[in-house]
Amino acid sequence: MIVGATDGIGLALARRYVDEEWRVGVLGPDPARVDAVAGDLRTHAPGATVVGGVLDVRRAERVVPALEDVLAELGQVDLLIYSAGVLEEDESPAAVRRMVKVNLLGAIGVLSWGAGYFAAAGTGHLAALGSVAGDRGRAAQPVYAATKAGLHAYLEGLRNRLHPLGVRVTTIKPGWVRTKMLGTAGRFPGAIDPDRAAEIIERNLRRGCEVFYVPWRWSLISLTLRLLPRPLYKRLAPP
């Protein structure tokens, strides 16, 4: 089950999993887009089981019913990926609310449901897309960075809670991936396509990695930034 599967990395992951003959649930906020993506995936992989679900994670009261509707059609869930995310150019009150609701509160709502489901089953795998931006605050995007840092901390807490119950929890930290969210930064050298990101993510989830960067070189970049003393970071940190 992939929440945020109608665009970007989530859509690329959905294609990859149907190619591998998984039964896949794709969820997104736009009913027309969900139907189109589900239809395209069935055409892409004839015979694949693809279940569409409409879920706007900003509507907290709809999260559990939408997930359980898709679960009922799939029969069971072995892997739940939270791929929804919003990056706003401005930090108006409305933009701040959207980022917090989608990147953090929506993620908590979905992952909390998944944690309960997998804990009862005694198995399963939760994963969510954080960001390299969540490793340390950025001058240009402090709210976005804060939502991703909060998500990282929440995933770590779930990992510690669910480990004794046989449930895996993975934090995925993409760098620059050419999606609508990245905007003009997608032209930067080193940015990768969503399909390449999905390949890396699928491989590392299959291996059971708990925390990883996409692609791996961002682990070195992020480590360097985290180790910079605060006065130096203020001068040298990327926007």
C-alpha positions as CSV (number, residue, x, y, z in Angstrom):
1,M,0.0,0.0,0.0
2,I,1.5,3.3,-1.1
3,V,0.1,6.6,0.2
4,G,1.0,9.4,-2.3
5,A,1.2,7.0,-5.3
6,T,-0.2,9.2,-8.0
7,D,3.0,11.2,-8.7
8,G,6.7,11.3,-8.4
9,I,8.5,8.7,-6.4
10,G,5.3,7.1,-5.1
11,L,4.1,6.5,-8.7
12,A,7.5,5.1,-9.7
13,L,7.4,2.7,-6.7
14,A,3.9,1.6,-7.6
15,R,5.1,0.7,-11.2
16,R,8.1,-1.2,-9.8
17,Y,6.0,-3.3,-7.4
18,V,3.4,-4.2,-10.0
19,D,6.2,-5.3,-12.2
20,E,7.3,-7.6,-9.4
21,E,3.7,-9.0,-9.2
22,W,2.8,-7.5,-5.8
23,R,-0.8,-6.7,-5.1
24,V,-0.7,-2.9,-4.8
25,G,-2.9,-0.3,-3.3
26,V,-2.4,3.2,-4.6
27,L,-3.8,6.2,-2.6
28,G,-4.0,9.9,-3.4
29,P,-6.2,12.9,-2.9
30,D,-7.6,13.3,-6.4
31,P,-10.3,10.7,-7.4
32,A,-9.7,11.2,-11.2
33,R,-6.0,10.9,-10.8
34,V,-6.2,7.8,-8.6
35,D,-8.5,6.1,-11.2
36,A,-6.1,7.1,-14.1
37,V,-3.0,5.8,-12.2
38,A,-4.7,2.5,-11.3
39,G,-5.8,2.0,-14.9
40,D,-2.4,2.8,-16.2
41,L,-0.8,0.4,-13.8
42,R,-3.2,-2.4,-14.9
43,T,-2.3,-1.6,-18.6
44,H,1.4,-1.5,-17.7
45,A,1.2,-4.9,-16.0
46,P,-1.7,-6.9,-17.4
47,G,-3.2,-9.2,-14.7
48,A,-1.8,-7.1,-11.9
49,T,-4.1,-6.5,-8.9
50,V,-4.2,-2.7,-8.3
51,V,-6.6,-1.1,-5.9
52,G,-7.2,2.6,-5.9
53,G,-8.1,4.6,-2.9
54,V,-9.0,8.3,-2.4
55,L,-7.2,9.8,0.6
56,D,-6.5,13.4,1.3
57,V,-4.3,13.1,4.4
58,R,-5.2,16.6,5.5
59,R,-8.6,15.3,6.4
60,A,-7.7,13.3,9.5
61,E,-11.2,11.8,9.8
62,R,-10.8,10.1,6.4
63,V,-7.4,8.5,7.0
64,V,-8.5,5.2,8.7
65,P,-11.6,4.6,6.6
66,A,-9.7,5.1,3.4
67,L,-6.8,2.7,4.5
68,E,-9.2,0.1,5.7
69,D,-11.2,0.2,2.4
70,V,-8.1,-0.5,0.5
71,L,-7.0,-3.2,3.0
72,A,-10.4,-4.9,2.5
73,E,-9.9,-5.2,-1.2
74,L,-6.2,-6.2,-1.0
75,G,-6.9,-8.8,1.7
76,Q,-3.7,-8.0,3.6
77,V,-0.8,-5.5,3.7
78,D,2.8,-6.5,4.0
79,L,4.4,-3.2,3.2
80,L,3.0,0.3,3.8
81,I,4.9,3.3,2.3
82,Y,4.1,6.9,3.0
83,S,5.2,8.9,0.0
84,A,3.0,12.0,0.2
85,G,4.8,15.3,0.7
86,V,4.4,19.1,0.1
87,L,7.1,21.7,-0.3
88,E,5.7,25.2,-0.5
89,E,7.7,28.1,-1.9
90,D,6.4,30.6,0.6
91,E,5.7,30.3,4.4
92,S,2.4,32.0,4.6
93,P,0.1,30.6,7.3
94,A,-1.8,28.6,4.8
95,A,1.4,27.2,3.3
96,V,2.7,26.3,6.7
97,R,-0.5,24.5,7.6
98,R,-0.4,22.5,4.3
99,M,3.2,21.3,5.0
100,V,2.6,20.4,8.6
101,K,-0.7,18.6,7.7
102,V,0.7,16.5,4.9
103,N,4.4,16.0,5.8
104,L,3.9,15.4,9.5
105,L,0.4,15.0,10.8
106,G,-0.8,13.1,7.8
107,A,2.2,10.8,8.0
108,I,1.6,10.2,11.7
109,G,-2.0,9.3,11.0
110,V,-1.2,6.8,8.3
111,L,1.8,5.3,10.0
112,S,0.0,5.0,13.4
113,W,-2.7,3.0,11.7
114,G,0.0,0.8,10.0
115,A,1.8,0.3,13.3
116,G,-1.4,-1.0,14.9
117,Y,-2.2,-3.3,12.0
118,F,1.3,-4.8,11.8
119,A,1.7,-5.1,15.6
120,A,-1.5,-7.1,15.7
121,A,-0.2,-9.3,12.9
122,G,3.3,-9.7,14.4
123,T,4.9,-8.9,11.1
124,G,5.1,-6.2,8.4
125,H,7.1,-3.3,7.2
126,L,6.4,0.5,7.5
127,A,8.4,3.0,5.5
128,A,8.2,6.7,4.8
129,L,9.9,9.3,2.7
130,G,11.7,11.8,4.8
131,S,14.3,14.1,3.3
132,V,17.9,15.2,3.6
133,A,16.4,18.6,4.5
134,G,15.3,17.1,7.8
135,D,18.8,16.3,9.0
136,R,19.6,20.0,9.7
137,G,17.6,23.2,9.3
138,R,17.9,25.2,6.1
139,A,17.6,28.9,5.8
140,A,15.3,28.8,2.8
141,Q,13.0,26.0,4.0
142,P,12.9,25.9,7.8
143,V,9.3,24.8,8.0
144,Y,9.7,22.0,5.4
145,A,12.9,20.9,7.2
146,A,11.1,20.9,10.5
147,T,8.3,18.7,9.3
148,K,10.8,16.2,7.9
149,A,12.9,16.3,11.1
150,G,9.7,15.6,13.0
151,L,8.9,12.7,10.7
152,H,12.4,11.2,11.2
153,A,12.0,11.3,15.0
154,Y,8.6,9.8,14.8
155,L,9.8,6.9,12.6
156,E,12.7,6.3,15.1
157,G,10.3,6.1,17.9
158,L,8.1,3.6,16.0
159,R,11.1,1.6,15.2
160,N,12.1,1.2,18.8
161,R,8.5,0.4,19.8
162,L,7.8,-2.1,17.1
163,H,11.1,-3.9,16.9
164,P,10.2,-6.4,19.7
165,L,7.0,-7.2,17.9
166,G,8.7,-8.2,14.6
167,V,7.7,-5.1,12.6
168,R,10.3,-3.2,10.6
169,V,10.3,0.6,10.2
170,T,12.4,2.3,7.6
171,T,13.3,6.0,7.2
172,I,14.0,7.0,3.5
173,K,16.0,10.2,2.9
174,P,15.9,11.3,-0.7
175,G,18.2,14.0,-2.0
176,W,17.5,15.8,-5.3
177,V,14.9,13.8,-7.3
178,R,13.4,15.2,-10.4
179,T,9.8,15.6,-9.3
180,K,7.3,18.5,-9.3
181,M,8.2,19.2,-5.7
182,L,11.9,19.8,-6.5
183,G,11.0,22.4,-9.2
184,T,14.0,24.1,-10.8
185,A,16.4,22.3,-8.5
186,G,15.7,19.2,-10.6
187,R,18.1,20.6,-13.2
188,F,21.0,20.5,-10.8
189,P,23.8,18.1,-11.5
190,G,23.4,15.0,-9.4
191,A,19.6,15.0,-9.4
192,I,18.1,11.6,-10.3
193,D,14.9,10.5,-12.0
194,P,12.0,9.0,-9.9
195,D,12.5,5.6,-11.5
196,R,16.1,5.5,-10.3
197,A,15.0,6.6,-6.9
198,A,12.3,3.9,-6.8
199,E,14.9,1.3,-7.8
200,I,17.2,2.3,-4.9
201,I,14.3,2.4,-2.4
202,E,12.9,-1.0,-3.4
203,R,16.3,-2.7,-3.2
204,N,17.0,-1.2,0.3
205,L,13.5,-2.0,1.6
206,R,14.0,-5.6,0.4
207,R,17.3,-5.7,2.3
208,G,15.6,-4.5,5.5
209,C,17.6,-1.3,5.8
210,E,16.4,0.9,8.6
211,V,17.7,4.3,7.4
212,F,19.1,5.1,4.0
213,Y,19.8,8.0,1.6
214,V,18.7,8.2,-2.0
215,P,21.2,8.0,-3.6
216,W,23.9,6.9,-1.2
217,R,26.2,9.9,-1.8
218,W,23.8,12.1,0.2
219,S,24.8,10.2,3.3
220,L,28.3,11.7,3.0
221,I,27.0,15.1,2.2
222,S,24.6,15.0,5.1
223,L,27.2,13.7,7.5
224,T,29.5,16.6,6.5
225,L,26.7,19.2,7.1
226,R,25.8,17.6,10.5
227,L,29.4,17.8,11.7
228,L,29.9,21.4,10.8
229,P,30.0,23.6,13.9
230,R,27.1,25.9,14.2
231,P,28.9,29.2,13.4
232,L,30.4,27.6,10.3
233,Y,27.2,26.0,9.2
234,K,25.5,29.4,9.3
235,R,28.0,30.6,6.7
236,L,28.4,27.5,4.5
237,A,25.1,25.7,4.7
238,P,23.1,25.2,1.5
239,P,19.8,27.2,1.2
